[in-house]
Amino acid sequence: MITAHVQFQLPNPITLEQAREIMSGTAPNYLGMDGLIRKYYLLSEDGKSAGGIYLWESRAQAEQVYTAEWGQHIMNKYGAAPTVTYFETPVVVDNVIGEISTGS
């Protein structure tokens, strides 16, 4: 499994309520996305930075999403270019379903 951390600086701070409204509008785009296990939307406490944590089955599947077009979409929607950092994810503990996954 691969975790991708996406982050971008917002040109103007937003509130949690604004973030919830904006991000809820894009959330349906990720339902059923090939290889995406889970996505968390993020907003910094000061409202100046946003992004997401994505858990993917593979890096190849993640890279199919994080294209130049996707980056331009983020730029158009939020006014900032995103950075993507990848992490190997050897173990996941899920307390909701009571499961530990090693991705193997």
Gaussian input, Z-matrix of N, CA and C with variables (Angstrom, degrees):
# hf/3-21g

backbone

0 1
 N
 C     1     B1
 C     2     B2     1     A1
 N     3     B3     2     A2     1     D1
 C     4     B4     3     A3     2     D2
 C     5     B5     4     A4     3     D3
 N     6     B6     5     A5     4     D4
 C     7     B7     6     A6     5     D5
 C     8     B8     7     A7     6     D6
 N     9     B9     8     A8     7     D7
 C    10    B10     9     A9     8     D8
 C    11    B11    10    A10     9     D9
 N    12    B12    11    A11    10    D10
 C    13    B13    12    A12    11    D11
 C    14    B14    13    A13    12    D12
 N    15    B15    14    A14    13    D13
 C    16    B16    15    A15    14    D14
 C    17    B17    16    A16    15    D15
 N    18    B18    17    A17    16    D16
 C    19    B19    18    A18    17    D17
 C    20    B20    19    A19    18    D18
 N    21    B21    20    A20    19    D19
 C    22    B22    21    A21    20    D20
 C    23    B23    22    A22    21    D21
 N    24    B24    23    A23    22    D22
 C    25    B25    24    A24    23    D23
 C    26    B26    25    A25    24    D24
 N    27    B27    26    A26    25    D25
 C    28    B28    27    A27    26    D26
 C    29    B29    28    A28    27    D27
 N    30    B30    29    A29    28    D28
 C    31    B31    30    A30    29    D29
 C    32    B32    31    A31    30    D30
 N    33    B33    32    A32    31    D31
 C    34    B34    33    A33    32    D32
 C    35    B35    34    A34    33    D33
 N    36    B36    35    A35    34    D34
 C    37    B37    36    A36    35    D35
 C    38    B38    37    A37    36    D36
 N    39    B39    38    A38    37    D37
 C    40    B40    39    A39    38    D38
 C    41    B41    40    A40    39    D39
 N    42    B42    41    A41    40    D40
 C    43    B43    42    A42    41    D41
 C    44    B44    43    A43    42    D42
 N    45    B45    44    A44    43    D43
 C    46    B46    45    A45    44    D44
 C    47    B47    46    A46    45    D45
 N    48    B48    47    A47    46    D46
 C    49    B49    48    A48    47    D47
 C    50    B50    49    A49    48    D48
 N    51    B51    50    A50    49    D49
 C    52    B52    51    A51    50    D50
 C    53    B53    52    A52    51    D51
 N    54    B54    53    A53    52    D52
 C    55    B55    54    A54    53    D53
 C    56    B56    55    A55    54    D54
 N    57    B57    56    A56    55    D55
 C    58    B58    57    A57    56    D56
 C    59    B59    58    A58    57    D57
 N    60    B60    59    A59    58    D58
 C    61    B61    60    A60    59    D59
 C    62    B62    61    A61    60    D60
 N    63    B63    62    A62    61    D61
 C    64    B64    63    A63    62    D62
 C    65    B65    64    A64    63    D63
 N    66    B66    65    A65    64    D64
 C    67    B67    66    A66    65    D65
 C    68    B68    67    A67    66    D66
 N    69    B69    68    A68    67    D67
 C    70    B70    69    A69    68    D68
 C    71    B71    70    A70    69    D69
 N    72    B72    71    A71    70    D70
 C    73    B73    72    A72    71    D71
 C    74    B74    73    A73    72    D72
 N    75    B75    74    A74    73    D73
 C    76    B76    75    A75    74    D74
 C    77    B77    76    A76    75    D75
 N    78    B78    77    A77    76    D76
 C    79    B79    78    A78    77    D77
 C    80    B80    79    A79    78    D78
 N    81    B81    80    A80    79    D79
 C    82    B82    81    A81    80    D80
 C    83    B83    82    A82    81    D81
 N    84    B84    83    A83    82    D82
 C    85    B85    84    A84    83    D83
 C    86    B86    85    A85    84    D84
 N    87    B87    86    A86    85    D85
 C    88    B88    87    A87    86    D86
 C    89    B89    88    A88    87    D87
 N    90    B90    89    A89    88    D88
 C    91    B91    90    A90    89    D89
 C    92    B92    91    A91    90    D90
 N    93    B93    92    A92    91    D91
 C    94    B94    93    A93    92    D92
 C    95    B95    94    A94    93    D93
 N    96    B96    95    A95    94    D94
 C    97    B97    96    A96    95    D95
 C    98    B98    97    A97    96    D96
 N    99    B99    98    A98    97    D97
 C   100   B100    99    A99    98    D98
 C   101   B101   100   A100    99    D99
 N   102   B102   101   A101   100   D100
 C   103   B103   102   A102   101   D101
 C   104   B104   103   A103   102   D102
 N   105   B105   104   A104   103   D103
 C   106   B106   105   A105   104   D104
 C   107   B107   106   A106   105   D105
 N   108   B108   107   A107   106   D106
 C   109   B109   108   A108   107   D107
 C   110   B110   109   A109   108   D108
 N   111   B111   110   A110   109   D109
 C   112   B112   111   A111   110   D110
 C   113   B113   112   A112   111   D111
 N   114   B114   113   A113   112   D112
 C   115   B115   114   A114   113   D113
 C   116   B116   115   A115   114   D114
 N   117   B117   116   A116   115   D115
 C   118   B118   117   A117   116   D116
 C   119   B119   118   A118   117   D117
 N   120   B120   119   A119   118   D118
 C   121   B121   120   A120   119   D119
 C   122   B122   121   A121   120   D120
 N   123   B123   122   A122   121   D121
 C   124   B124   123   A123   122   D122
 C   125   B125   124   A124   123   D123
 N   126   B126   125   A125   124   D124
 C   127   B127   126   A126   125   D125
 C   128   B128   127   A127   126   D126
 N   129   B129   128   A128   127   D127
 C   130   B130   129   A129   128   D128
 C   131   B131   130   A130   129   D129
 N   132   B132   131   A131   130   D130
 C   133   B133   132   A132   131   D131
 C   134   B134   133   A133   132   D132
 N   135   B135   134   A134   133   D133
 C   136   B136   135   A135   134   D134
 C   137   B137   136   A136   135   D135
 N   138   B138   137   A137   136   D136
 C   139   B139   138   A138   137   D137
 C   140   B140   139   A139   138   D138
 N   141   B141   140   A140   139   D139
 C   142   B142   141   A141   140   D140
 C   143   B143   142   A142   141   D141
 N   144   B144   143   A143   142   D142
 C   145   B145   144   A144   143   D143
 C   146   B146   145   A145   144   D144
 N   147   B147   146   A146   145   D145
 C   148   B148   147   A147   146   D146
 C   149   B149   148   A148   147   D147
 N   150   B150   149   A149   148   D148
 C   151   B151   150   A150   149   D149
 C   152   B152   151   A151   150   D150
 N   153   B153   152   A152   151   D151
 C   154   B154   153   A153   152   D152
 C   155   B155   154   A154   153   D153
 N   156   B156   155   A155   154   D154
 C   157   B157   156   A156   155   D155
 C   158   B158   157   A157   156   D156
 N   159   B159   158   A158   157   D157
 C   160   B160   159   A159   158   D158
 C   161   B161   160   A160   159   D159
 N   162   B162   161   A161   160   D160
 C   163   B163   162   A162   161   D161
 C   164   B164   163   A163   162   D162
 N   165   B165   164   A164   163   D163
 C   166   B166   165   A165   164   D164
 C   167   B167   166   A166   165   D165
 N   168   B168   167   A167   166   D166
 C   169   B169   168   A168   167   D167
 C   170   B170   169   A169   168   D168
 N   171   B171   170   A170   169   D169
 C   172   B172   171   A171   170   D170
 C   173   B173   172   A172   171   D171
 N   174   B174   173   A173   172   D172
 C   175   B175   174   A174   173   D173
 C   176   B176   175   A175   174   D174
 N   177   B177   176   A176   175   D175
 C   178   B178   177   A177   176   D176
 C   179   B179   178   A178   177   D177
 N   180   B180   179   A179   178   D178
 C   181   B181   180   A180   179   D179
 C   182   B182   181   A181   180   D180
 N   183   B183   182   A182   181   D181
 C   184   B184   183   A183   182   D182
 C   185   B185   184   A184   183   D183
 N   186   B186   185   A185   184   D184
 C   187   B187   186   A186   185   D185
 C   188   B188   187   A187   186   D186
 N   189   B189   188   A188   187   D187
 C   190   B190   189   A189   188   D188
 C   191   B191   190   A190   189   D189
 N   192   B192   191   A191   190   D190
 C   193   B193   192   A192   191   D191
 C   194   B194   193   A193   192   D192
 N   195   B195   194   A194   193   D193
 C   196   B196   195   A195   194   D194
 C   197   B197   196   A196   195   D195
 N   198   B198   197   A197   196   D196
 C   199   B199   198   A198   197   D197
 C   200   B200   199   A199   198   D198
 N   201   B201   200   A200   199   D199
 C   202   B202   201   A201   200   D200
 C   203   B203   202   A202   201   D201
 N   204   B204   203   A203   202   D202
 C   205   B205   204   A204   203   D203
 C   206   B206   205   A205   204   D204
 N   207   B207   206   A206   205   D205
 C   208   B208   207   A207   206   D206
 C   209   B209   208   A208   207   D207
 N   210   B210   209   A209   208   D208
 C   211   B211   210   A210   209   D209
 C   212   B212   211   A211   210   D210
 N   213   B213   212   A212   211   D211
 C   214   B214   213   A213   212   D212
 C   215   B215   214   A214   213   D213
 N   216   B216   215   A215   214   D214
 C   217   B217   216   A216   215   D215
 C   218   B218   217   A217   216   D216
 N   219   B219   218   A218   217   D217
 C   220   B220   219   A219   218   D218
 C   221   B221   220   A220   219   D219
 N   222   B222   221   A221   220   D220
 C   223   B223   222   A222   221   D221
 C   224   B224   223   A223   222   D222
 N   225   B225   224   A224   223   D223
 C   226   B226   225   A225   224   D224
 C   227   B227   226   A226   225   D225
 N   228   B228   227   A227   226   D226
 C   229   B229   228   A228   227   D227
 C   230   B230   229   A229   228   D228
 N   231   B231   230   A230   229   D229
 C   232   B232   231   A231   230   D230
 C   233   B233   232   A232   231   D231
 N   234   B234   233   A233   232   D232
 C   235   B235   234   A234   233   D233
 C   236   B236   235   A235   234   D234
 N   237   B237   236   A236   235   D235
 C   238   B238   237   A237   236   D236
 C   239   B239   238   A238   237   D237
 N   240   B240   239   A239   238   D238
 C   241   B241   240   A240   239   D239
 C   242   B242   241   A241   240   D240
 N   243   B243   242   A242   241   D241
 C   244   B244   243   A243   242   D242
 C   245   B245   244   A244   243   D243
 N   246   B246   245   A245   244   D244
 C   247   B247   246   A246   245   D245
 C   248   B248   247   A247   246   D246
 N   249   B249   248   A248   247   D247
 C   250   B250   249   A249   248   D248
 C   251   B251   250   A250   249   D249
 N   252   B252   251   A251   250   D250
 C   253   B253   252   A252   251   D251
 C   254   B254   253   A253   252   D252
 N   255   B255   254   A254   253   D253
 C   256   B256   255   A255   254   D254
 C   257   B257   256   A256   255   D255
 N   258   B258   257   A257   256   D256
 C   259   B259   258   A258   257   D257
 C   260   B260   259   A259   258   D258
 N   261   B261   260   A260   259   D259
 C   262   B262   261   A261   260   D260
 C   263   B263   262   A262   261   D261
 N   264   B264   263   A263   262   D262
 C   265   B265   264   A264   263   D263
 C   266   B266   265   A265   264   D264
 N   267   B267   266   A266   265   D265
 C   268   B268   267   A267   266   D266
 C   269   B269   268   A268   267   D267
 N   270   B270   269   A269   268   D268
 C   271   B271   270   A270   269   D269
 C   272   B272   271   A271   270   D270
 N   273   B273   272   A272   271   D271
 C   274   B274   273   A273   272   D272
 C   275   B275   274   A274   273   D273
 N   276   B276   275   A275   274   D274
 C   277   B277   276   A276   275   D275
 C   278   B278   277   A277   276   D276
 N   279   B279   278   A278   277   D277
 C   280   B280   279   A279   278   D278
 C   281   B281   280   A280   279   D279
 N   282   B282   281   A281   280   D280
 C   283   B283   282   A282   281   D281
 C   284   B284   283   A283   282   D282
 N   285   B285   284   A284   283   D283
 C   286   B286   285   A285   284   D284
 C   287   B287   286   A286   285   D285
 N   288   B288   287   A287   286   D286
 C   289   B289   288   A288   287   D287
 C   290   B290   289   A289   288   D288
 N   291   B291   290   A290   289   D289
 C   292   B292   291   A291   290   D290
 C   293   B293   292   A292   291   D291
 N   294   B294   293   A293   292   D292
 C   295   B295   294   A294   293   D293
 C   296   B296   295   A295   294   D294
 N   297   B297   296   A296   295   D295
 C   298   B298   297   A297   296   D296
 C   299   B299   298   A298   297   D297
 N   300   B300   299   A299   298   D298
 C   301   B301   300   A300   299   D299
 C   302   B302   301   A301   300   D300
 N   303   B303   302   A302   301   D301
 C   304   B304   303   A303   302   D302
 C   305   B305   304   A304   303   D303
 N   306   B306   305   A305   304   D304
 C   307   B307   306   A306   305   D305
 C   308   B308   307   A307   306   D306
 N   309   B309   308   A308   307   D307
 C   310   B310   309   A309   308   D308
 C   311   B311   310   A310   309   D309

   B1=1.4463
   B2=1.5208
   B3=1.3213
   B4=1.4592
   B5=1.5299
   B6=1.3154
   B7=1.4508
   B8=1.5173
   B9=1.3198
   B10=1.4616
   B11=1.5196
   B12=1.3280
   B13=1.4565
   B14=1.5189
   B15=1.3160
   B16=1.4619
   B17=1.5209
   B18=1.3347
   B19=1.4557
   B20=1.5203
   B21=1.3254
   B22=1.4570
   B23=1.5190
   B24=1.3318
   B25=1.4578
   B26=1.5282
   B27=1.2908
   B28=1.4586
   B29=1.5290
   B30=1.3363
   B31=1.4578
   B32=1.5277
   B33=1.3395
   B34=1.4692
   B35=1.5146
   B36=1.3236
   B37=1.4623
   B38=1.5265
   B39=1.3383
   B40=1.4675
   B41=1.5269
   B42=1.3170
   B43=1.4623
   B44=1.5285
   B45=1.3046
   B46=1.4633
   B47=1.5239
   B48=1.3082
   B49=1.4632
   B50=1.5269
   B51=1.3330
   B52=1.4622
   B53=1.5207
   B54=1.3263
   B55=1.4670
   B56=1.5191
   B57=1.3117
   B58=1.4663
   B59=1.5273
   B60=1.3337
   B61=1.4635
   B62=1.5336
   B63=1.3144
   B64=1.4701
   B65=1.5319
   B66=1.3168
   B67=1.4597
   B68=1.5252
   B69=1.3262
   B70=1.4682
   B71=1.5207
   B72=1.3250
   B73=1.4563
   B74=1.5089
   B75=1.3386
   B76=1.4628
   B77=1.5288
   B78=1.3196
   B79=1.4651
   B80=1.5267
   B81=1.3351
   B82=1.4717
   B83=1.5300
   B84=1.3270
   B85=1.4739
   B86=1.5204
   B87=1.3280
   B88=1.4615
   B89=1.5183
   B90=1.3360
   B91=1.4655
   B92=1.5242
   B93=1.3174
   B94=1.4547
   B95=1.5149
   B96=1.3336
   B97=1.4620
   B98=1.5284
   B99=1.3134
   B100=1.4595
   B101=1.5243
   B102=1.3176
   B103=1.4511
   B104=1.5096
   B105=1.3415
   B106=1.4628
   B107=1.5218
   B108=1.3103
   B109=1.4611
   B110=1.5257
   B111=1.3368
   B112=1.4597
   B113=1.5224
   B114=1.3346
   B115=1.4584
   B116=1.5161
   B117=1.3224
   B118=1.4569
   B119=1.5252
   B120=1.3018
   B121=1.4594
   B122=1.5295
   B123=1.3331
   B124=1.4587
   B125=1.5227
   B126=1.3266
   B127=1.4597
   B128=1.5183
   B129=1.3354
   B130=1.4607
   B131=1.5313
   B132=1.3149
   B133=1.4611
   B134=1.5239
   B135=1.3327
   B136=1.4647
   B137=1.5321
   B138=1.3408
   B139=1.4588
   B140=1.5110
   B141=1.3299
   B142=1.4648
   B143=1.5252
   B144=1.3122
   B145=1.4584
   B146=1.5186
   B147=1.3311
   B148=1.4634
   B149=1.5216
   B150=1.3074
   B151=1.4589
   B152=1.5081
   B153=1.3324
   B154=1.4456
   B155=1.5089
   B156=1.3039
   B157=1.4626
   B158=1.5173
   B159=1.3258
   B160=1.4533
   B161=1.5225
   B162=1.3037
   B163=1.4578
   B164=1.5227
   B165=1.3294
   B166=1.4645
   B167=1.5214
   B168=1.3166
   B169=1.4622
   B170=1.5252
   B171=1.3448
   B172=1.4611
   B173=1.5210
   B174=1.3037
   B175=1.4604
   B176=1.5308
   B177=1.3147
   B178=1.4684
   B179=1.5231
   B180=1.3276
   B181=1.4643
   B182=1.5311
   B183=1.3179
   B184=1.4645
   B185=1.5211
   B186=1.3075
   B187=1.4606
   B188=1.5255
   B189=1.3126
   B190=1.4640
   B191=1.5267
   B192=1.3312
   B193=1.4634
   B194=1.5249
   B195=1.3381
   B196=1.4616
   B197=1.5289
   B198=1.3114
   B199=1.4595
   B200=1.5273
   B201=1.3171
   B202=1.4606
   B203=1.5248
   B204=1.3286
   B205=1.4631
   B206=1.5232
   B207=1.3195
   B208=1.4603
   B209=1.5279
   B210=1.3234
   B211=1.4629
   B212=1.5197
   B213=1.3220
   B214=1.4607
   B215=1.5241
   B216=1.3293
   B217=1.4640
   B218=1.5349
   B219=1.3333
   B220=1.4709
   B221=1.5252
   B222=1.3301
   B223=1.4575
   B224=1.5271
   B225=1.3231
   B226=1.4615
   B227=1.5308
   B228=1.3359
   B229=1.4635
   B230=1.5290
   B231=1.3474
   B232=1.4611
   B233=1.5298
   B234=1.3338
   B235=1.4594
   B236=1.5123
   B237=1.3287
   B238=1.4632
   B239=1.5204
   B240=1.3133
   B241=1.4658
   B242=1.5272
   B243=1.3330
   B244=1.4636
   B245=1.5277
   B246=1.3225
   B247=1.4592
   B248=1.5217
   B249=1.3259
   B250=1.4626
   B251=1.5231
   B252=1.3219
   B253=1.4608
   B254=1.5218
   B255=1.3347
   B256=1.4706
   B257=1.5262
   B258=1.3324
   B259=1.4529
   B260=1.5174
   B261=1.3138
   B262=1.4620
   B263=1.5222
   B264=1.3214
   B265=1.4634
   B266=1.5262
   B267=1.3273
   B268=1.4571
   B269=1.5302
   B270=1.3440
   B271=1.4594
   B272=1.5263
   B273=1.3352
   B274=1.4632
   B275=1.5194
   B276=1.3226
   B277=1.4580
   B278=1.5196
   B279=1.3209
   B280=1.4620
   B281=1.5285
   B282=1.3098
   B283=1.4610
   B284=1.5228
   B285=1.3223
   B286=1.4558
   B287=1.5292
   B288=1.3247
   B289=1.4636
   B290=1.5278
   B291=1.3531
   B292=1.4578
   B293=1.5127
   B294=1.3293
   B295=1.4576
   B296=1.5200
   B297=1.3157
   B298=1.4671
   B299=1.5162
   B300=1.3326
   B301=1.4676
   B302=1.5221
   B303=1.3259
   B304=1.4573
   B305=1.5149
   B306=1.3184
   B307=1.4564
   B308=1.5122
   B309=1.2947
   B310=1.4611
   B311=1.5056
   A1=109.15
   A2=114.60
   A3=122.68
   A4=108.74
   A5=115.86
   A6=121.01
   A7=107.64
   A8=116.20
   A9=121.73
   A10=108.15
   A11=114.73
   A12=120.64
   A13=107.01
   A14=116.02
   A15=122.41
   A16=107.26
   A17=116.20
   A18=119.49
   A19=110.29
   A20=115.27
   A21=120.86
   A22=109.20
   A23=114.71
   A24=122.06
   A25=108.75
   A26=116.85
   A27=121.17
   A28=109.93
   A29=117.81
   A30=119.54
   A31=112.43
   A32=116.49
   A33=123.11
   A34=107.86
   A35=117.90
   A36=119.72
   A37=111.37
   A38=115.65
   A39=121.30
   A40=108.59
   A41=114.93
   A42=120.49
   A43=109.40
   A44=114.50
   A45=120.01
   A46=110.45
   A47=117.05
   A48=120.72
   A49=111.14
   A50=117.06
   A51=120.44
   A52=110.52
   A53=116.24
   A54=120.66
   A55=110.43
   A56=116.86
   A57=120.46
   A58=110.58
   A59=116.70
   A60=120.83
   A61=111.05
   A62=117.03
   A63=121.30
   A64=110.67
   A65=116.39
   A66=121.66
   A67=112.08
   A68=117.11
   A69=119.76
   A70=110.68
   A71=116.17
   A72=120.40
   A73=114.24
   A74=117.00
   A75=119.92
   A76=112.74
   A77=117.55
   A78=120.98
   A79=114.19
   A80=119.81
   A81=118.82
   A82=113.59
   A83=117.89
   A84=120.34
   A85=112.50
   A86=116.84
   A87=120.83
   A88=113.51
   A89=117.45
   A90=120.03
   A91=109.79
   A92=116.22
   A93=120.76
   A94=114.66
   A95=118.56
   A96=121.29
   A97=110.02
   A98=116.13
   A99=122.70
   A100=111.22
   A101=116.45
   A102=122.42
   A103=115.82
   A104=118.16
   A105=120.33
   A106=109.50
   A107=115.59
   A108=121.19
   A109=110.32
   A110=114.99
   A111=119.41
   A112=109.09
   A113=116.24
   A114=121.93
   A115=109.23
   A116=115.38
   A117=122.57
   A118=107.74
   A119=117.80
   A120=121.59
   A121=108.03
   A122=116.44
   A123=121.28
   A124=111.53
   A125=115.51
   A126=122.84
   A127=106.85
   A128=116.62
   A129=119.74
   A130=110.05
   A131=116.21
   A132=120.41
   A133=112.41
   A134=116.93
   A135=119.88
   A136=112.58
   A137=117.52
   A138=122.08
   A139=114.85
   A140=117.19
   A141=120.89
   A142=113.90
   A143=116.84
   A144=121.41
   A145=108.90
   A146=115.66
   A147=120.55
   A148=109.10
   A149=115.24
   A150=119.37
   A151=110.97
   A152=114.67
   A153=119.17
   A154=112.08
   A155=114.90
   A156=123.48
   A157=105.44
   A158=116.19
   A159=122.29
   A160=108.62
   A161=117.66
   A162=122.34
   A163=107.66
   A164=115.41
   A165=122.99
   A166=110.80
   A167=115.72
   A168=121.01
   A169=110.24
   A170=117.67
   A171=120.94
   A172=110.61
   A173=116.08
   A174=121.13
   A175=110.86
   A176=116.80
   A177=120.30
   A178=110.66
   A179=116.96
   A180=119.89
   A181=110.60
   A182=116.90
   A183=120.62
   A184=110.61
   A185=116.31
   A186=120.44
   A187=112.75
   A188=117.15
   A189=119.71
   A190=110.91
   A191=117.08
   A192=121.96
   A193=111.22
   A194=116.83
   A195=121.06
   A196=111.05
   A197=114.91
   A198=122.97
   A199=109.88
   A200=116.37
   A201=121.07
   A202=110.53
   A203=117.08
   A204=121.08
   A205=110.97
   A206=116.58
   A207=121.13
   A208=110.12
   A209=117.24
   A210=121.31
   A211=111.89
   A212=116.45
   A213=120.57
   A214=111.11
   A215=116.57
   A216=120.70
   A217=110.34
   A218=116.93
   A219=121.16
   A220=109.45
   A221=116.62
   A222=121.26
   A223=110.68
   A224=116.94
   A225=120.87
   A226=112.08
   A227=116.63
   A228=121.11
   A229=112.35
   A230=116.30
   A231=120.05
   A232=114.06
   A233=117.22
   A234=119.91
   A235=114.48
   A236=117.06
   A237=120.76
   A238=109.82
   A239=115.66
   A240=120.83
   A241=109.86
   A242=117.42
   A243=120.05
   A244=112.35
   A245=115.01
   A246=121.49
   A247=106.79
   A248=115.79
   A249=121.21
   A250=107.68
   A251=116.60
   A252=122.75
   A253=107.16
   A254=115.61
   A255=121.10
   A256=110.36
   A257=115.27
   A258=123.05
   A259=108.88
   A260=117.22
   A261=120.29
   A262=106.85
   A263=116.56
   A264=121.17
   A265=107.88
   A266=116.66
   A267=119.70
   A268=114.97
   A269=117.18
   A270=120.60
   A271=108.70
   A272=115.81
   A273=122.25
   A274=108.13
   A275=117.08
   A276=122.99
   A277=107.01
   A278=117.21
   A279=122.46
   A280=108.22
   A281=115.79
   A282=120.93
   A283=113.04
   A284=118.12
   A285=121.23
   A286=110.29
   A287=115.69
   A288=119.44
   A289=111.99
   A290=116.82
   A291=120.47
   A292=113.33
   A293=115.89
   A294=120.45
   A295=111.44
   A296=115.45
   A297=123.09
   A298=106.88
   A299=115.16
   A300=120.31
   A301=109.36
   A302=115.71
   A303=120.97
   A304=112.23
   A305=116.87
   A306=120.97
   A307=114.66
   A308=118.04
   A309=120.03
   A310=112.46
   D1=154.25
   D2=-179.70
   D3=-128.80
   D4=136.57
   D5=171.85
   D6=-107.52
   D7=131.53
   D8=175.20
   D9=-111.92
   D10=129.08
   D11=175.19
   D12=-105.43
   D13=115.44
   D14=179.46
   D15=-106.90
   D16=132.54
   D17=-179.14
   D18=-144.68
   D19=146.23
   D20=173.86
   D21=-151.29
   D22=148.26
   D23=177.34
   D24=-86.26
   D25=132.02
   D26=179.48
   D27=-85.05
   D28=140.40
   D29=179.92
   D30=-65.54
   D31=-28.39
   D32=176.55
   D33=-137.68
   D34=135.94
   D35=179.20
   D36=-58.92
   D37=149.06
   D38=174.96
   D39=-124.63
   D40=157.73
   D41=178.47
   D42=-85.00
   D43=166.73
   D44=176.17
   D45=-60.46
   D46=-39.37
   D47=179.14
   D48=-64.29
   D49=-42.57
   D50=177.32
   D51=-63.23
   D52=-43.54
   D53=179.44
   D54=-61.42
   D55=-44.64
   D56=-179.43
   D57=-59.32
   D58=-42.07
   D59=179.86
   D60=-66.44
   D61=-47.83
   D62=-178.71
   D63=-63.49
   D64=-48.91
   D65=-174.42
   D66=-71.19
   D67=-33.97
   D68=176.39
   D69=-61.95
   D70=-29.56
   D71=178.71
   D72=-69.32
   D73=-26.81
   D74=-180.00
   D75=-98.63
   D76=-16.02
   D77=-176.38
   D78=-54.15
   D79=-41.82
   D80=-180.00
   D81=-59.76
   D82=-23.54
   D83=178.46
   D84=-63.74
   D85=-21.48
   D86=-175.70
   D87=-97.34
   D88=-12.99
   D89=177.88
   D90=-63.41
   D91=128.93
   D92=177.56
   D93=73.65
   D94=9.52
   D95=-179.46
   D96=-65.96
   D97=132.08
   D98=-177.03
   D99=-56.26
   D100=119.62
   D101=175.09
   D102=87.33
   D103=-12.77
   D104=-179.41
   D105=-83.77
   D106=120.64
   D107=179.69
   D108=-87.29
   D109=-45.01
   D110=-175.64
   D111=-158.74
   D112=149.64
   D113=175.29
   D114=-135.16
   D115=135.78
   D116=173.62
   D117=-117.45
   D118=125.40
   D119=173.24
   D120=-82.41
   D121=144.57
   D122=-176.80
   D123=-126.16
   D124=145.47
   D125=170.86
   D126=-142.29
   D127=128.64
   D128=178.50
   D129=-66.51
   D130=159.12
   D131=-177.98
   D132=-60.34
   D133=-32.18
   D134=-179.55
   D135=-86.83
   D136=-2.05
   D137=177.59
   D138=73.47
   D139=12.45
   D140=-176.59
   D141=-97.04
   D142=-11.59
   D143=-177.15
   D144=-136.64
   D145=140.93
   D146=179.98
   D147=-140.39
   D148=173.07
   D149=178.53
   D150=162.69
   D151=-149.57
   D152=-178.54
   D153=-161.70
   D154=158.51
   D155=171.21
   D156=-114.42
   D157=123.75
   D158=-177.11
   D159=-119.87
   D160=131.00
   D161=173.65
   D162=-105.03
   D163=119.25
   D164=-175.48
   D165=-114.84
   D166=153.40
   D167=172.75
   D168=-66.57
   D169=-36.79
   D170=-179.42
   D171=-151.41
   D172=158.56
   D173=177.05
   D174=-65.94
   D175=-36.58
   D176=179.41
   D177=-58.67
   D178=-41.10
   D179=179.04
   D180=-67.09
   D181=-38.58
   D182=177.66
   D183=-63.78
   D184=-44.30
   D185=-177.51
   D186=-66.65
   D187=-20.66
   D188=174.84
   D189=-69.44
   D190=-21.88
   D191=-179.73
   D192=-92.86
   D193=-43.14
   D194=-173.95
   D195=-83.65
   D196=67.26
   D197=-178.63
   D198=-95.53
   D199=174.24
   D200=175.32
   D201=-59.94
   D202=-38.35
   D203=178.83
   D204=-64.20
   D205=-41.87
   D206=176.83
   D207=-61.37
   D208=-45.42
   D209=178.02
   D210=-59.42
   D211=-39.50
   D212=177.60
   D213=-67.19
   D214=-37.54
   D215=176.46
   D216=-60.71
   D217=-44.68
   D218=178.23
   D219=-61.61
   D220=-44.10
   D221=178.90
   D222=-59.58
   D223=-44.83
   D224=-179.36
   D225=-66.80
   D226=-40.85
   D227=-175.63
   D228=-76.03
   D229=-41.96
   D230=-172.21
   D231=-112.06
   D232=-10.14
   D233=178.63
   D234=77.97
   D235=21.98
   D236=-179.37
   D237=-152.06
   D238=146.09
   D239=177.16
   D240=-80.24
   D241=137.36
   D242=179.98
   D243=-85.87
   D244=154.26
   D245=167.14
   D246=-113.01
   D247=145.03
   D248=179.10
   D249=-123.28
   D250=125.77
   D251=176.69
   D252=-120.21
   D253=130.42
   D254=-178.28
   D255=-101.83
   D256=144.19
   D257=176.75
   D258=-133.82
   D259=134.76
   D260=168.55
   D261=-64.85
   D262=142.83
   D263=-178.05
   D264=-126.50
   D265=86.00
   D266=-173.96
   D267=-72.18
   D268=-27.92
   D269=-177.46
   D270=-144.72
   D271=138.33
   D272=174.64
   D273=-125.97
   D274=129.85
   D275=173.67
   D276=-103.54
   D277=121.74
   D278=-179.62
   D279=-116.93
   D280=103.06
   D281=-178.62
   D282=-76.77
   D283=-17.94
   D284=178.33
   D285=-68.04
   D286=-47.04
   D287=-179.56
   D288=-99.86
   D289=-1.80
   D290=177.71
   D291=66.98
   D292=45.69
   D293=-174.43
   D294=-135.71
   D295=145.87
   D296=170.94
   D297=-113.42
   D298=127.94
   D299=-177.86
   D300=-118.33
   D301=136.34
   D302=175.95
   D303=-107.21
   D304=1.11
   D305=177.85
   D306=69.10
   D307=4.48
   D308=-179.70
   D309=-96.92

